[in-house]
């Protein structure tokens, strides 16, 4: 992809926030829909990409991405060219991306940011659903697709069950449909989230696909219990800002079904860290397949965050940041970013 020259001096930035994936829902063929799940958007580690009009396509800054992500960007540009005749090009400079393969949804955020920037620069007129479809993401989880446009806490309903469907991660296949958004709940301003990252190998690509293959389907009973915890535990706790309820729901979630298996594949240190957080009455979990841990804490009582710091110090698991929930979608800003 070679850069020739800009058509105008217009510059804009797409800024998107990462997401925490609390859990997939039906990983046991227990309902009329497969997958589905719940997660929320955070105001930290943003994807920031600068765009300018251009007669060809150039994407700079890709050295921060792994090889798979670079290849996926090339395929994404091909899809963009194929669906709009008036597509001309763009120059994109990747300024920042979330940490990859830890549980922040970096690839979904990156793909949608590229599409949104190309859409704005070329005036392509894509709808939100068209951009979601073009991204190719969401074959398992639709959380990142929906938080990109709305933020907050979202529940997606997965895909209609098809006999013989493989329960594979979103990275393994290009989605042919967008998991429908069932509900969105604002992230409570009374809460914030601490992120802890154990120093351990991450999992992606073929390793993640193999993990899904070896650990699913779970039993129908486990899948139904997971759905009950999500929809009668996690969701109402967020809606009511009920801290005790969200803590109990997250503890229960990590003891059953696919979420339990995601936790078991993490290191002993990560498991010990989460257990210590639970023992102190904190609302915590691992995002996606980990190893990132999130801890929801009330803003009004510093004792909760002090407890997080104590666990972090005792088990040598560093705190990356303490962030607010993000209740808006991506931003498009003209001119410079900072």
HELIX and SHEET records of a PDB file:
HELIX    1   1 UNK A   62  UNK A   64  5                                   3    
HELIX    2   2 UNK A   67  UNK A   83  1                                  17    
HELIX    3   3 UNK A  106  UNK A  122  1                                  17    
HELIX    4   4 UNK A  128  UNK A  135  1                                   8    
HELIX    5   5 UNK A  143  UNK A  150  1                                   8    
HELIX    6   6 UNK A  170  UNK A  172  5                                   3    
HELIX    7   7 UNK A  205  UNK A  215  1                                  11    
HELIX    8   8 UNK A  220  UNK A  229  1                                  10    
HELIX    9   9 UNK A  230  UNK A  234  3                                   5    
HELIX   10  10 UNK A  235  UNK A  240  1                                   6    
HELIX   11  11 UNK A  243  UNK A  253  1                                  11    
HELIX   12  12 UNK A  257  UNK A  264  1                                   8    
HELIX   13  13 UNK A  268  UNK A  279  1                                  12    
HELIX   14  14 UNK A  302  UNK A  315  1                                  14    
SHEET    1   A 5 UNK A  57  UNK A  60  0                                        
SHEET    2   A 5 UNK A  90  UNK A  96  1                                        
SHEET    3   A 5 UNK A  47  UNK A  53 -1                                        
SHEET    4   A 5 UNK A  11  UNK A  16 -1                                        
SHEET    5   A 5 UNK A 331  UNK A 334 -1                                        
SHEET    1   B 4 UNK A  19  UNK A  26  0                                        
SHEET    2   B 4 UNK A  33  UNK A  41 -1                                        
SHEET    3   B 4 UNK A 153  UNK A 156 -1                                        
SHEET    4   B 4 UNK A 181  UNK A 185 -1                                        
SHEET    1   C 3 UNK A  19  UNK A  26  0                                        
SHEET    2   C 3 UNK A  33  UNK A  41 -1                                        
SHEET    3   C 3 UNK A 159  UNK A 160 -1                                        
SHEET    1   D 4 UNK A 283  UNK A 286  0                                        
SHEET    2   D 4 UNK A 292  UNK A 298 -1                                        
SHEET    3   D 4 UNK A 191  UNK A 197 -1                                        
SHEET    4   D 4 UNK A 319  UNK A 324 -1                                        
END                                                                             
